[in-house]
Amino acid sequence: MPLRILIAPDKFKGTLTAREAAEAIAKGWRKARPEDQVALLPISDGGDGFGAVMSEQLNAQTQRTKTVNAAHRPCAAMWWWDAKTKTAIVESARVVGLAMLPARKFHPFQLDTFGLGAVLRAAARKGARQIIVGIGGSATNDGGFGLARALGWRFLDAQGADLERWTDLHALAAICAPRQRKLPEIIVAVDVQNKLLGLRGATRIYGPQKGIRPEDFAPAEACLRQLALVVKRRNGRDLARDEGTGAAGGLGFGLKAFANARLAPGFDLFARRAGLLQRVRKADLVITGEGAIDDSTVMGKGVGELARVCRKLEIPCVGLAGRATRTRDVRKTFQIVEGLTDFLPAAIAMRQPQLNLARLAERVAAKWRQ
């Protein structure tokens, strides 16, 4: 009997976009089960690819703004504009993302979020009532210091001198707001719930994947701690304790402190815009996936949240991945989890990711027939 299949993967980071992954899975599934009705819904939780996925739901138009990347090299950053709702969609990874830089050329101490300010100002000039910002995939760990400076904020030491590098924030004594603060409502799509500081904070959890070494932890943490302390004195509230402020090297904190932004789980934002719940209810089977399925998948990431929705609705959910780690929590969340590296060496799997993902989907579909 034909099944109604909803194929809803996130990106396979570094190899496939969410759309490319969905198309590959659909191709393989149809080869084994051509009679099934297949619908595609690429998803995002606020990380890399968020802009493209969200703009697809809104039918938003591509825009470009001249700015600088995290290393202050000139770039033309892509963002999206929905004229009907006057909504701008910004993906910070398109400006200050790790993928925008040569591998291992820059240390995070040399990088900041300054370039993102030009994109937010461009959206405001366009007439945006609302800016939705996805902040995953950043190369930075500056707590939003660079972005704040781009928006006109000043950071002063005890002698009243301007601090121009986030690694000097340990000497921060005062913050001065810009004279004009004309920004629309900003909603930040965060893909993690980590707070700014501590053992589970921005520096220690996500810094290493950006190039921060263990010996860098203490000075980096000292800078962000002093930033949080001065912001607390100024605002009367400890924003660093809020969930999501550690996202994107503390960019979540910076947007909240210096752009009055509201943080929200990126998957929830996407799910509402895409009518995800209604689409899942119509399916007999949901297939999702991402580059690696492991315990981090079921700690708030989009693929894990989608699987939880399916469990609640008693609809089977299959997880496909480049690499699958079948922990107890992963097995509880998904009906089946399959990884490319279960039958291919990682180097070969990544060489032709679309072809190999299609073959994996075909294998799963053939088993489902039984």
C-alpha positions as CSV (number, residue, x, y, z in Angstrom):
1,M,0.0,0.0,0.0
2,P,1.5,3.4,-1.0
3,L,2.8,5.5,1.9
4,R,2.7,9.3,2.3
5,I,6.4,10.2,3.0
6,L,7.6,13.6,4.3
7,I,11.3,14.1,3.7
8,A,12.5,16.8,6.0
9,P,16.3,16.9,6.6
10,D,18.6,19.6,7.8
11,K,21.9,20.3,6.1
12,F,24.7,17.8,6.0
13,K,27.3,20.3,7.1
14,G,30.1,20.9,4.7
15,T,28.7,18.6,2.0
16,L,25.0,19.1,1.3
17,T,22.4,21.9,1.9
18,A,19.1,20.8,3.4
19,R,17.5,21.1,-0.1
20,E,20.2,18.9,-1.7
21,A,19.9,16.3,1.1
22,A,16.1,16.2,0.7
23,E,16.4,15.7,-3.1
24,A,19.0,12.9,-2.7
25,I,16.8,11.1,-0.1
26,A,13.8,11.4,-2.3
27,K,15.7,10.1,-5.3
28,G,16.8,7.0,-3.5
29,W,13.4,6.4,-1.8
30,R,11.5,6.6,-5.1
31,K,13.9,4.1,-6.7
32,A,12.9,1.4,-4.2
33,R,9.3,2.5,-3.6
34,P,8.1,4.4,-6.7
35,E,4.5,4.0,-5.6
36,D,4.9,6.2,-2.5
37,Q,3.8,9.9,-2.4
38,V,6.9,11.9,-1.5
39,A,6.9,15.5,-0.2
40,L,10.0,17.5,0.5
41,L,10.4,20.0,3.4
42,P,14.1,21.1,4.0
43,I,14.4,22.2,7.6
44,S,16.7,24.4,9.7
45,D,17.2,25.2,13.4
46,G,19.0,28.5,13.0
47,G,22.4,27.2,11.8
48,D,24.1,27.4,8.4
49,G,21.4,27.3,5.7
50,F,18.8,28.9,7.8
51,G,18.4,31.9,5.4
52,A,17.8,29.8,2.3
53,V,15.3,27.5,4.1
54,M,13.3,30.3,5.7
55,S,13.3,32.4,2.6
56,E,11.9,29.4,0.7
57,Q,8.9,29.4,3.1
58,L,8.3,33.1,2.7
59,N,9.1,33.3,-1.0
60,A,11.6,36.0,0.0
61,Q,13.9,37.7,-2.5
62,T,17.6,37.7,-2.4
63,Q,19.5,40.9,-1.4
64,R,23.2,41.7,-1.1
65,T,25.0,44.2,1.1
66,K,28.7,45.1,1.0
67,T,30.3,44.6,4.4
68,V,33.2,42.7,5.9
69,N,33.6,39.1,7.1
70,A,34.8,38.1,10.6
71,A,38.4,38.9,9.6
72,H,37.3,42.4,8.3
73,R,37.9,41.3,4.6
74,P,35.4,42.9,2.2
75,C,32.5,40.7,1.2
76,A,29.0,40.9,-0.3
77,A,26.7,39.3,2.2
78,M,23.4,37.7,1.1
79,W,20.2,38.2,3.0
80,W,16.5,37.9,2.1
81,W,13.5,40.3,1.9
82,D,9.8,39.5,2.0
83,A,8.1,42.8,0.8
84,K,4.6,41.5,1.7
85,T,5.3,41.2,5.4
86,K,8.3,43.6,5.5
87,T,10.4,40.8,7.0
88,A,14.2,40.5,6.6
89,I,15.9,37.2,7.0
90,V,19.6,37.3,7.9
91,E,21.9,34.4,8.3
92,S,25.0,35.5,10.2
93,A,27.0,32.6,8.8
94,R,26.8,34.4,5.5
95,V,28.7,37.3,7.0
96,V,30.8,36.1,10.0
97,G,30.6,32.3,9.4
98,L,33.5,29.9,9.6
99,A,32.8,28.8,6.0
100,M,33.5,32.4,4.9
101,L,37.2,32.1,5.9
102,P,40.2,30.0,4.7
103,A,40.6,27.0,6.9
104,R,42.9,27.5,10.0
105,K,44.2,30.8,8.7
106,F,42.7,33.0,11.5
107,H,42.5,32.5,15.3
108,P,39.1,33.5,16.9
109,F,41.1,36.2,18.8
110,Q,41.5,37.9,15.4
111,L,37.8,37.8,14.5
112,D,34.6,39.6,15.4
113,T,31.0,40.2,14.4
114,F,31.5,43.8,13.1
115,G,30.3,43.0,9.6
116,L,26.9,41.9,10.7
117,G,26.0,45.4,11.6
118,A,25.9,46.6,8.0
119,V,23.4,43.9,7.1
120,L,21.1,44.8,10.0
121,R,21.3,48.5,9.0
122,A,20.6,47.6,5.4
123,A,17.5,45.7,6.4
124,A,16.3,48.6,8.5
125,R,16.8,51.0,5.6
126,K,14.7,48.7,3.4
127,G,11.8,49.3,5.8
128,A,11.8,46.0,7.7
129,R,9.3,45.7,10.5
130,Q,11.0,42.6,11.7
131,I,14.4,41.0,11.2
132,I,14.8,37.3,11.8
133,V,18.5,36.4,12.4
134,G,19.8,32.8,12.3
135,I,23.2,32.8,14.2
136,G,24.6,29.3,13.9
137,G,27.9,28.5,12.2
138,S,29.8,31.6,13.4
139,A,33.6,31.9,13.3
140,T,33.6,34.3,16.3
141,N,33.7,34.3,20.1
142,D,33.3,38.0,20.8
143,G,30.0,38.1,22.7
144,G,28.6,40.4,20.0
145,F,31.2,43.1,20.7
146,G,32.0,43.7,17.0
147,L,28.3,43.9,16.1
148,A,27.7,46.4,18.9
149,R,30.6,48.6,17.7
150,A,29.2,48.5,14.2
151,L,25.8,49.8,15.6
152,G,27.5,52.7,17.3
153,W,28.2,51.4,20.8
154,R,31.4,52.4,22.5
155,F,33.4,50.3,25.0
156,L,35.7,52.2,27.3
157,D,38.5,51.3,29.7
158,A,39.0,53.0,33.1
159,Q,40.9,55.9,31.4
160,G,38.0,56.5,29.0
161,A,39.9,55.1,26.0
162,D,38.0,53.1,23.4
163,L,38.5,49.3,23.2
164,E,38.7,48.1,19.6
165,R,39.4,44.4,20.1
166,W,37.2,42.0,22.0
167,T,40.3,40.4,23.5
168,D,40.8,43.7,25.5
169,L,37.4,43.4,27.1
170,H,39.0,42.3,30.4
171,A,39.8,46.0,30.8
172,L,36.2,47.2,30.1
173,A,34.9,49.8,32.6
174,A,31.9,51.4,30.8
175,I,29.7,51.1,27.8
176,C,28.2,54.1,25.9
177,A,25.0,53.7,23.8
178,P,24.8,55.2,20.3
179,R,22.8,58.4,20.0
180,Q,20.4,56.9,17.5
181,R,19.2,53.3,17.9
182,K,16.7,52.8,15.1
183,L,16.4,49.1,14.5
184,P,13.2,47.1,14.0
185,E,12.1,44.2,16.1
186,I,14.8,41.5,15.9
187,I,14.1,37.8,16.6
188,V,17.2,35.6,16.9
189,A,16.9,32.0,15.9
190,V,19.3,30.1,18.1
191,D,20.3,26.5,17.5
192,V,21.6,25.8,21.0
193,Q,20.5,26.7,24.5
194,N,23.9,27.3,26.1
195,K,24.4,30.3,28.3
196,L,27.2,32.7,27.7
197,L,29.7,31.7,30.5
198,G,30.9,28.6,32.3
199,L,31.7,25.0,31.6
200,R,28.8,24.8,29.2
201,G,29.3,28.3,27.8
202,A,30.2,29.7,24.4
203,T,34.0,29.5,24.8
204,R,34.5,26.0,26.2
205,I,31.8,24.2,24.3
206,Y,31.9,25.8,20.8
207,G,35.3,27.6,20.9
208,P,37.4,24.5,20.0
209,Q,35.7,23.9,16.7
210,K,36.6,27.5,15.8
211,G,40.2,27.2,16.8
212,I,40.2,28.2,20.5
213,R,42.7,26.1,22.4
214,P,42.5,25.0,26.0
215,E,45.1,27.6,27.0
216,D,42.8,30.3,25.5
217,F,39.8,29.4,27.6
218,A,40.7,31.5,30.6
219,P,41.5,34.8,28.8
220,A,38.5,34.5,26.5
221,E,36.2,33.7,29.4
222,A,37.6,36.7,31.4
223,C,36.8,39.0,28.5
224,L,33.2,37.8,28.1
225,R,32.7,37.7,31.9
226,Q,33.7,41.4,32.2
227,L,31.5,42.3,29.3
228,A,28.5,40.5,30.9
229,L,29.3,42.2,34.3
230,V,29.4,45.8,32.8
231,V,26.2,45.1,30.8
232,K,24.6,43.8,34.1
233,R,25.6,47.0,35.9
234,R,24.1,49.1,33.1
235,N,20.9,47.2,32.6
236,G,20.3,45.9,36.1
237,R,19.8,42.4,34.7
238,D,22.2,39.5,34.2
239,L,21.5,38.6,30.6
240,A,24.4,36.1,30.5
241,R,22.2,33.7,32.5
242,D,19.6,33.5,29.8
243,E,19.5,30.4,27.6
244,G,20.8,30.9,24.1
245,T,23.2,33.8,25.0
246,G,26.1,31.4,24.4
247,A,25.0,30.7,20.9
248,A,27.4,31.7,18.1
249,G,30.3,32.6,20.4
250,G,28.0,34.8,22.5
251,L,26.4,36.6,19.5
252,G,23.1,35.7,21.1
253,F,24.1,37.7,24.2
254,G,25.3,40.6,22.0
255,L,22.1,40.8,20.0
256,K,20.0,40.8,23.2
257,A,22.1,43.3,25.0
258,F,22.9,45.8,22.2
259,A,20.0,45.3,19.7
260,N,17.2,44.5,22.1
261,A,16.6,41.2,20.3
262,R,14.4,38.4,21.5
263,L,16.0,34.9,21.4
264,A,13.9,31.9,20.2
265,P,14.6,28.3,19.3
266,G,15.3,28.3,15.6
267,F,13.4,25.1,14.9
268,D,10.3,26.5,16.5
269,L,10.5,29.6,14.3
270,F,10.9,27.5,11.2
271,A,8.2,25.0,12.2
272,R,5.6,27.8,12.7
273,R,6.4,29.4,9.4
274,A,6.4,26.1,7.5
275,G,3.2,24.7,9.0
276,L,5.3,21.7,10.0
277,L,2.9,20.1,12.5
278,Q,0.1,20.0,9.9
279,R,2.4,18.4,7.3
280,V,3.7,15.8,9.8
281,R,0.1,14.8,10.7
282,K,-0.6,14.1,7.0
283,A,2.4,11.7,6.7
284,D,2.7,8.0,7.3
285,L,6.4,8.2,7.7
286,V,8.9,11.1,8.2
287,I,12.5,10.9,7.1
288,T,14.9,13.5,8.5
289,G,18.7,13.7,8.8
290,E,21.9,15.7,9.2
291,G,25.6,15.2,8.9
292,A,26.0,13.6,12.3
293,I,23.2,12.1,14.5
294,D,24.4,11.7,18.1
295,D,23.4,12.9,21.5
296,S,23.7,16.5,20.5
297,T,20.9,15.9,17.9
298,V,18.5,15.2,20.7
299,M,19.5,18.2,22.8
300,G,17.4,20.8,21.0
301,K,18.6,20.5,17.4
302,G,16.0,20.6,14.6
303,V,16.3,17.0,13.5
304,G,15.9,15.8,17.1
305,E,12.9,18.1,17.7
306,L,11.2,16.9,14.6
307,A,11.7,13.3,15.7
308,R,10.1,14.2,19.1
309,V,7.1,15.7,17.3
310,C,6.7,12.5,15.4
311,R,6.9,10.4,18.6
312,K,4.2,12.5,20.2
313,L,2.0,12.0,17.1
314,E,2.9,8.3,16.9
315,I,4.3,8.7,13.4
316,P,7.5,6.7,12.6
317,C,10.6,8.8,12.0
318,V,13.8,7.6,10.3
319,G,17.0,9.5,10.8
320,L,19.7,9.4,8.1
321,A,23.2,10.7,8.7
322,G,26.7,10.9,7.4
323,R,27.8,9.4,10.8
324,A,25.3,7.8,13.3
325,T,26.0,7.2,17.0
326,R,23.2,5.1,18.3
327,T,23.2,6.1,22.0
328,R,20.2,5.2,24.2
329,D,18.6,8.6,23.8
330,V,19.1,8.5,20.0
331,R,17.5,5.0,19.8
332,K,14.5,6.3,21.9
333,T,14.0,9.3,19.7
334,F,14.1,7.7,16.2
335,Q,12.5,4.5,15.0
336,I,15.5,3.8,12.8
337,V,18.9,5.6,12.4
338,E,21.3,4.8,9.5
339,G,24.6,6.4,8.7
340,L,26.7,6.4,5.5
341,T,29.8,5.4,7.5
342,D,28.0,2.2,8.5
343,F,28.9,0.9,5.1
344,L,31.4,3.3,3.6
345,P,34.7,4.9,4.8
346,A,34.1,8.6,5.7
347,A,36.4,9.9,3.0
348,I,34.5,8.0,0.3
349,A,31.1,8.9,1.7
350,M,32.0,12.6,1.5
351,R,33.4,12.4,-2.0
352,Q,30.0,11.8,-3.6
353,P,27.5,12.8,-0.8
354,Q,24.4,13.1,-2.9
355,L,24.9,9.8,-4.6
356,N,25.7,8.0,-1.4
357,L,22.8,9.5,0.6
358,A,20.5,8.4,-2.2
359,R,21.8,4.9,-2.0
360,L,21.4,4.9,1.8
361,A,17.7,6.0,1.4
362,E,17.2,3.3,-1.2
363,R,18.5,0.7,1.3
364,V,16.2,1.9,4.0
365,A,13.2,2.0,1.6
366,A,13.9,-1.6,0.5
367,K,13.9,-2.7,4.1
368,W,10.7,-0.8,4.8
369,R,9.0,-2.8,2.1
370,Q,9.4,-5.9,4.2
